[in-house]
Amino acid sequence: MNFRQFAIKNVRGNWHQYVAYFLSSVFSVMIFFIYAAFIFHPDVINGHIYMGKGVRTGMMFCEYIIVIFSFFFILYSMSAFLKSRKKEFGLLSLFGMTRGQMRKMVLYESIATSVLAIGTGIALGALFLKLFLMALSEILDLAEPIRFFIPGKALLLTAAGFFVLFLVITLFTLFQVGRSQIIDLLKASKKPKSPPLASVWLVLLSLLCLGAGYYMAYTMSLSNAIMYMLPVVALVVVGTFFLFTQASIIVFRFLQRRKGIYYKQTNLMTIAQLVFKMKDNARILFTVSVMSAVILTASGTFYVFFLASKEQQMDMLPQSISFYEKGLNTHEVIDPDKVRSILEEDGVKLDYEVKLVGGAAKLPAAGRSTDTTTALIVSEDDYNEYGQKLHRGRPILEVDPGHAVYIIPYREVTQPLTEIGKPITMQVEGSSEELSMTVDRQVSGGAIAFPRGDATELLVVDTAQYTALMQAVPDEKKTVVYGFEMSNWTSQGDTADKIEKLVPEDKHSQFDNRVSLYLATKQSMGLTLFIGLFISVLFFIASGSMIYFKLFTELEEDRDQFRSLNRIGMTLGEIRRTVTMQIAIIFFVPCVVGIVHTMFAMKALGNLLSTSAMQYSLVVVGIYIVMQSLYFFAARRSYLNRIIKSFSR
């Protein structure tokens, strides 16, 4: 057996430790190669693919993320492997292996593993590339799927780039090999551990930081988001660190003092070991919990934007086709009869129409940089009639003569934008007389028609007073807002585009096509969600692998302990129950902490978007829990097999 064969045999012998690292590396290489294949695809470079340039930029950004992530992940993995093999290195040194030979062996092992990971990753990438391009073509709504092509540059960049990355990290970590004395290496796993200590003050600091961070996230709004954002992140990170390094020890010490719990069945063994495991694993669990929060928050945010964009657009643009004009029956944007004609030609049914006529009034502004603002005066009857047709929770207003209700389209704005509760004087365009009126209240997010131009904000008045006002305003000074809500509007893109083409170029600012906006947003967010999904899965696999590595670095010690306990009467069922409980806590505690962080982050996002982000994020959290459970069962099975097999020796 030569030296290379010896190194490869070592990899096979330690495969239970290498498997999680190997699979994570393979997935990183596979995603990097698939993205690189698209980036260097000739049709993308030559501009033959719709939105190809933007997608290419997004994927290049993801490539940088993958490389940075891979560097730190591989560096951590290599360090964990070397620490778990101290006893092995001690024996090899005892048998006469020099420090240089030991480093050479580790180098050969790393090269063998990296070449296999790179080869497998590229092979799987080539296998799934066609499926990836087909899915991307569907999201981009291309007439023909992107043709299958494997660019040579993508192959070269992936293979050479990752090989250099693996090699540089291996050379960097080789300095850890052979630096300890033989006796220290042999007894590395048998050194007595000092009892873990915790500070009550640091535990209180942890709770204070988390409480403050959660409160700020829960109360975050558009007005304080910039001021709150960084403090929330800092407080939650600091609180999480001390939660694992200090609070976890306090909790298990408390359980040890509760004799009814501590001396029940195998709890003594489980809790006693967990006190030390939580201390040893605190930094890893902290890192995994933060990574879990990042994964879930990022995925949840993409998912919320993807699903909530439709609701937001329906709120801001109540009708699928809408426009406003100055002057009654001028039809300078488009003739409403022409819109109806096109809808009839295409067989598109209308749910309802809106024709909102009003007069533009200048009134005092509040909380703005300007002294005055413009609002469209409309009648309470029109507002109530059209508002109920929307089925979006618009209030039914009852307005007294001489009073008004101020309507703004921005749901997230709660502070008054005009004077409330006292008489104000306003000037109605086209009328020579000033109007005095008291605004009773403001309704945020109450748009019932195209909120643009003079019709962005509405002033709802008593119908009789509205009629008298409109009689004093010439027809050419009135503002008219038209709206057409199509049935099954999300599928009427061609019809909406046909109508939009009839609008003069200089009048496009007075026209809006919600259908095309929705389809473009859906395509963009779907693409972002699709690309980001792979990065999220990559981070998830890495977080699980970090726990997996940490478990197997303690395998030797746990195996000796359970073998001794089995000899003095502890049954296999009790050992399985103890190991399962310990691994479950190690796996799911950071998962639960990350989920709690995510829930508050989603609450903050919901506040900013004026929507309920929680219900959407629960889907992402559910998927994460299922994936984490699968990882847990796989790790538990492998770990138990390694421990129980030692009993027969």
C-alpha positions in Angstrom: 0.0 0.0 0.0 1.5 3.3 -1.0 0.9 6.7 0.6 -1.9 7.8 -1.7 -3.8 4.5 -1.2 -3.4 4.9 2.6 -4.9 8.4 2.4 -7.9 7.2 0.3 -8.5 4.3 2.7 -8.6 6.9 5.5 -11.3 8.8 3.7 -13.3 5.6 3.4 -12.8 4.8 7.1 -14.0 8.2 8.2 -16.8 8.4 5.6 -19.4 8.9 8.3 -17.8 12.2 9.2 -17.1 13.2 5.6 -20.6 12.5 4.2 -22.3 15.7 5.4 -19.3 17.8 4.3 -19.2 16.0 1.0 -22.9 16.4 0.2 -22.8 20.1 1.1 -19.7 20.6 -1.1 -21.4 18.7 -4.0 -24.5 20.9 -3.7 -22.4 24.1 -3.7 -20.5 23.0 -6.8 -23.7 21.9 -8.5 -25.5 25.3 -8.0 -22.4 27.3 -8.9 -22.0 25.3 -12.1 -25.7 25.7 -13.1 -25.6 29.4 -12.5 -22.3 29.7 -14.4 -23.7 27.7 -17.3 -26.5 30.3 -17.6 -24.1 33.2 -17.2 -21.9 32.0 -20.0 -24.7 30.7 -22.2 -24.2 32.3 -25.7 -27.9 33.2 -26.1 -27.7 35.2 -22.8 -24.4 36.9 -23.7 -25.7 37.8 -27.2 -29.0 39.3 -25.8 -31.3 36.8 -27.4 -33.2 36.0 -24.1 -35.8 38.4 -22.7 -34.6 39.8 -19.3 -31.5 37.7 -19.7 -29.1 40.5 -18.7 -30.9 41.2 -15.4 -31.1 37.5 -14.6 -27.4 37.1 -15.5 -26.5 40.0 -13.1 -28.6 38.3 -10.3 -26.9 35.0 -10.8 -23.4 36.6 -10.8 -24.3 38.1 -7.4 -25.3 34.6 -6.2 -22.0 33.2 -7.5 -20.1 35.5 -5.2 -22.4 34.5 -2.3 -21.7 30.8 -3.0 -17.9 31.4 -3.1 -17.8 33.4 0.1 -20.1 30.9 1.9 -18.1 27.9 0.6 -14.8 29.4 1.9 -16.0 29.8 5.5 -18.0 26.5 5.4 -15.1 24.4 4.1 -12.7 26.2 6.5 -14.9 25.3 9.5 -15.4 21.7 8.2 -11.7 21.1 7.8 -11.0 22.4 11.2 -13.7 20.2 12.7 -12.4 17.1 11.0 -8.8 17.7 12.2 -10.0 18.2 15.8 -12.0 15.0 15.7 -9.0 13.0 14.6 -6.5 14.0 17.3 -6.3 10.5 18.7 -5.7 9.1 15.3 -2.9 11.6 14.7 -1.4 10.7 18.1 -1.3 7.0 17.2 0.3 7.7 13.8 2.9 9.9 15.5 3.5 7.0 18.0 4.1 4.6 15.1 6.7 6.9 13.6 4.9 9.1 11.2 6.6 12.5 10.9 4.7 15.9 10.9 5.5 16.3 7.2 4.1 12.9 6.3 1.0 13.6 8.4 0.4 16.8 6.6 1.0 15.1 3.3 -1.6 12.5 4.2 -4.2 15.1 5.0 -3.4 16.9 1.8 -4.0 13.8 -0.2 -7.2 13.1 1.6 -8.5 16.6 0.9 -7.5 16.5 -2.7 -9.3 13.1 -3.1 -12.4 14.4 -1.4 -12.4 17.7 -3.3 -11.9 16.1 -6.7 -14.7 13.7 -6.1 -17.0 16.5 -4.8 -16.2 18.7 -7.8 -16.7 15.9 -10.3 -20.0 14.8 -8.7 -21.2 18.4 -8.4 -20.5 19.2 -12.1 -22.1 15.9 -13.2 -25.3 16.5 -11.2 -25.2 20.1 -12.5 -25.1 19.0 -16.1 -27.8 16.4 -15.4 -30.2 19.1 -13.9 -29.2 22.0 -16.2 -31.9 21.2 -18.8 -34.6 21.1 -16.1 -33.3 24.4 -14.7 -33.3 26.1 -18.1 -36.9 24.8 -18.8 -38.1 26.1 -15.4 -36.4 29.5 -16.1 -38.0 29.7 -19.5 -41.4 29.1 -18.0 -40.9 31.8 -15.4 -39.6 34.3 -18.0 -42.6 33.3 -20.2 -40.4 32.7 -23.3 -41.9 31.6 -26.5 -39.3 28.8 -26.8 -37.3 27.2 -24.0 -33.7 28.2 -23.6 -31.6 25.6 -25.5 -29.5 23.1 -23.6 -25.8 24.1 -23.8 -22.8 23.4 -21.5 -20.3 26.3 -21.9 -16.6 25.3 -21.6 -16.0 28.5 -19.5 -18.6 27.3 -17.0 -16.8 23.9 -16.7 -13.4 25.5 -16.4 -14.4 28.2 -13.9 -16.3 25.7 -11.6 -13.6 23.0 -11.7 -10.6 25.2 -11.4 -12.2 27.7 -9.0 -13.4 25.1 -6.5 -10.2 23.1 -6.7 -8.1 26.2 -5.9 -10.6 27.1 -3.1 -10.3 23.6 -1.6 -6.5 23.6 -2.0 -6.0 27.0 -0.4 -8.1 26.2 2.6 -6.4 22.8 3.0 -3.0 24.4 3.0 -4.2 26.9 5.5 -5.5 24.3 7.9 -2.5 22.0 7.6 -0.7 24.2 10.2 -3.0 22.6 12.8 -1.6 19.1 12.0 1.3 17.8 14.1 1.6 20.8 16.4 0.6 19.1 19.6 2.5 16.6 21.7 1.7 12.9 21.2 0.4 12.4 24.8 -2.0 15.4 24.3 -3.3 14.0 21.1 -3.9 10.6 22.5 -5.7 12.0 25.6 -7.5 14.8 23.8 -11.0 13.2 24.2 -10.3 12.1 27.8 -9.3 15.4 29.4 -11.6 16.3 32.3 -14.0 19.1 31.5 -14.4 21.9 34.0 -18.0 22.5 35.2 -19.7 25.1 33.1 -20.3 28.5 34.7 -22.9 31.1 33.9 -23.6 34.6 35.0 -27.1 35.6 36.0 -26.4 39.2 34.9 -25.5 38.0 31.4 -28.7 36.0 31.3 -30.7 39.1 32.3 -28.7 41.0 29.6 -29.7 38.3 27.1 -33.4 38.6 28.0 -33.3 42.4 28.0 -31.6 42.5 24.5 -34.1 40.0 23.0 -37.1 41.7 24.6 -36.0 45.2 23.4 -35.2 43.8 19.9 -38.5 42.0 19.7 -40.4 45.1 20.9 -38.7 47.3 18.3 -39.4 44.8 15.5 -43.1 44.5 16.6 -43.6 48.3 16.6 -41.5 49.0 13.5 -43.2 51.3 10.9 -42.2 53.3 7.9 -41.5 56.3 10.0 -39.0 54.6 12.3 -37.7 51.7 10.1 -34.3 53.3 9.3 -33.7 54.2 12.9 -34.8 50.7 14.2 -33.3 48.4 11.6 -29.6 48.1 12.8 -30.4 48.2 16.6 -32.9 45.4 16.2 -30.3 43.2 14.5 -27.6 44.0 17.0 -29.8 43.5 20.0 -31.2 40.1 18.8 -27.7 38.8 17.8 -26.2 39.8 21.2 -29.2 38.4 23.1 -29.0 35.1 21.1 -25.3 34.7 21.9 -25.8 35.0 25.6 -29.0 32.9 25.4 -26.9 29.9 24.3 -23.7 30.6 26.2 -25.3 31.6 29.5 -29.0 31.0 29.7 -28.9 27.4 28.5 -26.5 26.5 31.3 -28.8 28.2 33.9 -31.8 26.2 32.6 -30.1 22.8 32.8 -28.6 23.6 36.2 -32.1 24.4 37.3 -33.4 21.1 36.0 -30.5 19.3 38.0 -31.8 20.9 41.2 -35.4 19.6 40.5 -35.0 16.1 41.9 -38.4 15.0 40.7 -37.3 15.6 37.1 -33.5 15.0 37.4 -33.8 11.4 38.9 -36.6 10.3 36.7 -35.6 7.3 34.4 -32.7 8.4 32.2 -33.0 12.1 32.7 -30.0 12.2 35.0 -27.8 11.0 32.1 -29.5 13.1 29.5 -29.4 16.4 31.5 -25.9 15.8 33.0 -24.4 15.4 29.5 -26.4 18.2 28.0 -25.0 20.7 30.5 -21.6 20.1 29.0 -22.8 19.7 25.4 -24.6 23.0 25.5 -21.5 24.7 26.8 -19.3 23.0 24.2 -21.8 23.6 21.4 -23.0 27.1 22.4 -21.1 29.0 19.6 -22.2 26.5 17.0 -25.8 26.6 18.1 -25.7 30.4 18.2 -24.3 30.4 14.6 -26.9 27.9 13.4 -29.8 29.9 15.0 -28.7 33.1 13.4 -28.3 31.3 10.0 -31.8 29.8 10.4 -33.2 33.2 11.1 -31.5 34.6 8.0 -32.6 31.7 5.8 -36.2 31.9 7.0 -36.4 35.7 6.9 -34.9 35.9 3.4 -37.1 33.1 2.1 -40.2 34.4 3.8 -39.6 37.9 2.5 -39.3 36.7 -1.1 -42.4 34.5 -0.6 -44.4 37.4 0.9 -43.4 39.8 -1.9 -44.3 37.0 -4.5 -47.8 36.4 -3.0 -48.7 39.8 -1.5 -47.8 41.8 -4.6 -51.3 41.1 -6.1 -53.1 42.3 -3.0 -51.0 45.5 -2.8 -51.6 46.3 -6.5 -55.4 45.7 -6.1 -55.3 48.1 -3.2 -53.4 50.8 -4.9 -55.0 50.3 -8.3 -58.6 49.3 -7.6 -59.5 48.7 -11.3 -57.5 46.6 -13.8 -57.8 49.4 -16.5 -58.0 53.0 -15.2 -57.2 56.6 -16.3 -58.1 60.1 -15.5 -58.8 63.2 -17.7 -59.2 66.9 -17.3 -62.6 68.0 -18.5 -65.9 66.2 -18.8 -66.1 64.1 -22.0 -62.8 65.3 -23.5 -61.5 61.7 -23.9 -58.0 63.0 -24.4 -56.5 59.8 -23.0 -58.9 57.2 -24.5 -62.6 57.0 -25.3 -64.4 54.8 -22.7 -66.6 53.5 -25.6 -63.5 52.3 -27.3 -62.4 50.4 -24.2 -65.8 48.7 -24.0 -65.6 47.8 -27.7 -62.2 46.1 -27.3 -63.5 44.2 -24.2 -66.5 43.0 -26.2 -64.4 42.0 -29.2 -62.1 39.9 -26.9 -65.1 38.4 -25.1 -63.9 39.8 -21.7 -66.7 40.5 -19.2 -66.7 43.5 -16.9 -67.3 43.1 -13.2 -68.1 46.8 -12.9 -67.2 50.3 -14.2 -66.3 53.5 -12.4 -66.8 57.1 -13.5 -65.9 59.4 -10.7 -66.4 63.1 -11.4 -65.1 65.8 -9.0 -63.5 69.1 -8.6 -59.9 69.7 -7.6 -59.5 71.7 -4.4 -56.4 73.2 -2.7 -56.4 72.8 1.0 -53.9 73.2 3.9 -51.4 70.4 4.3 -50.1 68.9 7.5 -46.9 66.8 8.1 -45.5 67.6 4.6 -42.8 69.7 3.1 -45.5 71.9 1.3 -48.1 74.2 2.8 -50.9 73.0 0.6 -52.2 69.9 -1.1 -54.7 69.0 -3.7 -57.7 66.6 -3.3 -60.6 65.7 -5.5 -64.0 66.6 -4.1 -66.4 63.7 -4.6 -69.9 62.8 -3.2 -70.5 60.4 -0.4 -73.0 58.5 -2.6 -70.3 57.9 -5.3 -67.7 56.9 -2.7 -70.0 54.4 -1.0 -71.3 52.9 -4.2 -67.9 52.3 -5.9 -66.2 51.5 -2.6 -68.5 48.6 -1.9 -68.0 47.2 -5.4 -64.3 46.7 -4.6 -65.1 44.2 -1.8 -61.9 45.4 -0.1 -63.2 46.6 3.2 -63.8 50.3 2.2 -65.9 52.1 4.9 -69.4 53.3 4.3 -69.3 57.1 5.0 -72.0 59.4 6.3 -71.0 63.0 6.0 -72.8 66.0 7.4 -73.2 69.3 5.4 -70.1 71.5 5.9 -68.0 68.5 6.9 -65.8 66.1 4.9 -63.7 62.9 5.2 -60.2 62.9 3.8 -59.2 59.8 1.9 -55.6 58.9 1.1 -54.4 55.8 -0.8 -51.5 55.0 1.5 -52.6 52.4 4.0 -49.3 52.6 5.9 -49.6 56.4 6.5 -51.4 57.0 9.8 -50.5 60.6 10.6 -52.9 63.3 9.4 -51.9 64.9 6.1 -54.3 67.9 6.4 -55.9 69.8 9.2 -58.4 67.6 11.1 -61.2 68.7 13.4 -61.3 72.4 12.7 -62.7 74.6 9.9 -60.3 75.1 6.9 -60.6 77.3 3.8 -60.1 75.8 0.4 -60.2 76.9 -3.2 -62.0 74.7 -5.7 -60.5 74.9 -9.3 -62.9 76.6 -11.6 -64.9 78.3 -8.8 -64.4 81.9 -7.8 -65.6 81.4 -4.3 -63.7 80.0 -1.4 -65.1 77.0 0.5 -65.0 76.6 4.3 -65.3 73.0 5.6 -64.3 70.9 8.6 -62.5 67.6 7.9 -63.7 65.1 10.5 -61.3 62.3 10.0 -58.7 60.7 7.6 -59.1 57.2 6.1 -55.8 55.6 5.1 -55.8 53.1 2.2 -59.3 54.1 1.1 -58.7 54.6 -2.7 -61.7 53.6 -4.8 -60.4 54.7 -8.3 -57.1 55.5 -10.0 -55.2 57.5 -7.4 -53.1 59.7 -9.6 -52.8 63.4 -10.3 -55.6 65.5 -8.8 -57.4 62.3 -7.8 -54.6 60.9 -5.7 -56.4 62.1 -2.5 -60.2 62.4 -2.1 -62.3 64.8 -0.1 -65.7 63.1 0.5 -68.6 65.6 1.1 -72.3 65.5 1.6 -74.1 64.6 -1.7 -76.3 67.7 -1.7 -73.3 70.0 -1.1 -71.3 68.2 -3.8 -74.1 68.8 -6.3 -74.1 72.5 -5.6 -70.3 72.7 -5.8 -70.2 70.9 -9.2 -72.8 73.3 -10.7 -70.4 76.2 -10.0 -67.4 74.4 -11.7 -67.2 74.5 -15.5 -67.1 71.1 -17.3 -63.6 71.7 -18.7 -62.3 72.2 -15.1 -63.7 69.0 -13.7 -61.6 65.9 -13.2 -63.0 62.5 -14.4 -61.6 59.2 -13.2 -62.5 56.1 -15.3 -62.1 52.5 -14.1 -62.8 49.1 -15.7 -62.5 46.0 -13.6 -62.3 42.9 -15.9 -63.4 39.4 -14.8 -60.4 37.1 -14.4 -58.2 40.1 -14.9 -54.9 38.3 -14.3 -55.4 36.3 -17.5 -56.3 39.4 -19.7 -52.8 40.6 -20.5 -53.3 40.7 -24.3 -56.6 42.7 -24.0 -55.1 45.2 -21.5 -52.0 45.7 -23.8 -54.3 46.3 -26.8 -56.1 49.0 -24.9 -52.9 50.6 -23.7 -51.5 50.8 -27.2 -54.4 53.3 -28.1 -53.3 55.8 -25.4 -51.2 58.7 -26.9 -47.5 58.7 -25.9 -47.8 62.0 -23.9 -50.8 60.7 -21.9 -49.3 57.5 -20.5 -48.8 59.1 -17.1 -52.6 59.4 -16.9 -53.2 55.8 -17.7 -52.5 52.6 -15.8 -52.7 48.9 -16.8 -52.7 46.9 -13.6 -52.6 43.6 -15.5 -49.2 44.2 -17.1 -47.8 45.6 -13.8 -49.0 42.5 -12.0 -47.5 40.1 -14.6 -44.2 41.9 -14.7 -44.0 41.9 -10.9 -45.0 38.2 -10.7 -42.4 37.3 -13.2 -39.7 39.3 -11.4 -40.6 38.1 -8.0 -41.0 34.5 -9.2 -37.5 34.7 -10.8 -36.0 36.1 -7.6 -37.7 33.4 -5.5 -36.5 30.7 -7.9 -32.9 31.8 -7.9 -32.9 32.5 -4.1 -34.4 29.1 -3.4 -31.1 27.4 -4.2 -29.1 29.7 -2.0 -31.5 29.2 0.9 -31.3 25.4 0.5 -27.5 25.7 0.4 -27.5 27.7 3.7 -29.9 25.2 5.2 -27.7 22.2 4.4 -24.7 24.0 5.8 -26.4 24.8 9.1 -27.5 21.2 9.5 -24.0 20.0 8.5 -22.4 22.2 11.2 -24.4 20.4 13.9 -23.7 17.1 12.2 -19.9 17.8 12.3 -20.1 18.9 16.0 -21.9 15.7 16.9 -19.3 13.4 15.3 -16.4 15.3 16.9 -17.8 14.0 20.3 -18.6 10.5 19.0 -15.5 8.9 20.5 -16.2 10.2 24.0 -20.0 9.4 23.8 -19.3 5.9 22.5 -17.0 5.1 25.4 -19.5 6.5 27.9 -22.5 4.6 26.6 -20.5 1.4 26.2 -19.6 1.6 29.9 -23.2 2.4 30.8 -24.4 -0.6 28.7 -22.1 -2.9 30.6 -23.5 -1.8 34.0 -27.1 -2.4 32.9 -28.4 0.5 30.7 -30.5 -1.1 28.0 -30.3 -0.3 24.3 -33.8 1.3 24.5 -32.7 3.7 27.2 -29.5 4.5 25.3 -31.6 5.2 22.2 -34.0 7.4 24.1 -31.1 9.4 25.8 -29.2 9.9 22.5 -32.5 10.9 20.7 -33.3 13.5 23.3 -29.8 15.0 23.3 -29.6 15.1 19.5 -33.2 16.5 19.2 -32.3 19.4 21.6 -29.1 20.1 19.7 -30.9 20.1 16.4 -34.2 21.8 17.2 -33.4 24.4 19.9 -31.5 26.7 17.4 -34.3 25.9 14.9 -37.0 27.2 17.3 -34.9 30.2 18.3 -34.4 31.0 14.6 -38.2 30.6 14.0 -39.0 33.0 16.8 -36.6 35.6 15.4 -38.2 35.1 12.0 -41.8 35.7 13.3 -40.8 39.1 14.7 -39.0 39.9 11.5 -42.1 39.0 9.5 -44.2 41.2 11.8 -41.9 44.1 11.1 -42.1 43.4 7.3 -45.9 43.2 7.6 -45.9 46.6 9.3 -43.9 48.1 6.5 -46.0 46.6 3.7 -49.3 47.1 5.6 -50.1 43.4 5.1 -50.2 40.3 7.1 -46.8 38.6 6.4 -47.2 36.0 9.2 -49.6 33.7 7.2 -47.2 33.6 4.3 -44.1 33.0 6.4 -45.8 30.0 8.2 -45.5 28.1 4.9 -41.8 28.7 4.7 -41.4 27.8 8.4 -43.4 24.6 7.9 -41.1 23.5 5.0 -38.0 24.3 7.1 -39.3 22.2 10.1 -39.9 19.3 7.8 -36.4 19.5 6.2 -34.8 19.9 9.6 -36.7 16.9 10.9 -35.4 14.8 8.0 -31.9 16.0 8.7 -32.4 15.1 12.4 -33.6 11.6 11.7 -30.7 10.9 9.3 -28.1 12.2 11.8 -29.7 10.3 14.6 -29.7 7.0 12.7 -26.0 7.4 11.7 -25.0 8.5 15.2 -26.8 5.6 17.0 -25.4 3.1 14.5 -21.9 4.2 15.3 -22.5 4.0 19.0 -24.4 0.7 19.2 -21.9 -1.1 16.9 -19.2 -0.5 19.4 -21.0 -2.6 22.0 -20.1 -5.8 20.3 -16.4 -5.0 20.3 
